């Protein structure tokens, strides 16, 4: 079951955000839990938790995202609904990719 692109019903779910490469380094951890209804909510909360790491906060604006294995691409993060027990993969830009 992958992320949908329908507006969120407002139901918050729990899952895991996994940070890779530079995102992992800048966050200071490999993963952390989220409780949110949409990808936008999860990322806003992550920015708040790591407000003391401005490079990480800026980096999130340049990352690509996979939600439950599905590439988010250019979709509005507010329309990407998260699933209970789901996973958000945070993939920063990297050379050669």
HELIX and SHEET records of a PDB file:
HELIX    1   1 UNK A   21  UNK A   27  1                                   7    
HELIX    2   2 UNK A   39  UNK A   49  1                                  11    
HELIX    3   3 UNK A   54  UNK A   60  1                                   7    
HELIX    4   4 UNK A   77  UNK A   79  5                                   3    
SHEET    1   A 5 UNK A  31  UNK A  36  0                                        
SHEET    2   A 5 UNK A  13  UNK A  20 -1                                        
SHEET    3   A 5 UNK A  86  UNK A  91  1                                        
SHEET    4   A 5 UNK A  64  UNK A  67 -1                                        
SHEET    5   A 5 UNK A  70  UNK A  71 -1                                        
END                                                                             
